Amino acid sequence: MKKLFAILTLVLGMGTAAFAQSGTTQSPSSSVKFDAVTYNFGELAYNSPVIHSFKFTNMSVAPVAIKDVGTSCGCTTPSYSKEPVAPGKTGEVTAKYDSSRIGSFNKTLTVSINDEQIKLTITGTIKEPNSTTPPPAGK
């Protein structure tokens, strides 16, 4: 009996560790499945459009509704499917980042769907603008 308990503990522990390393914040029993929970824009030009849509599928037997999407800072603006998403159908959460801020960014969106929260992450780097015009005379 002790051996069986030890084996079960080991197997469950390995499964938890594998899930923790997968990079997702969705639980295996989630009512929705996102195609991806992270998106890296790479290097982007200053003041260029920085928008990504995270698509999800309702995996449950009942409609799901996004209650809210919070962001880690005011530089990220979310939008999302407002109507309930029927079983087997898809919805989306869109993140728009303010690219007038130079440097690397790593921002999260916290999606509240029914009784669960799922974290989505966007990352990238905004490059400094290229100056093609000479500075004003005398400076």
Protein Blocks (a to p, Z undefined) as FASTA:
>chain_A
ZZmmmmmmmmmmmmmmmmmmnopabdfkbcbdcfbfcdcebjadehiacddddddddfbf
bdcddfbdcdfbfkbccdddfbdcdehiacdddddddfkbgcjddddddddehjbccddd
ddddddddddfbdcdehZZ
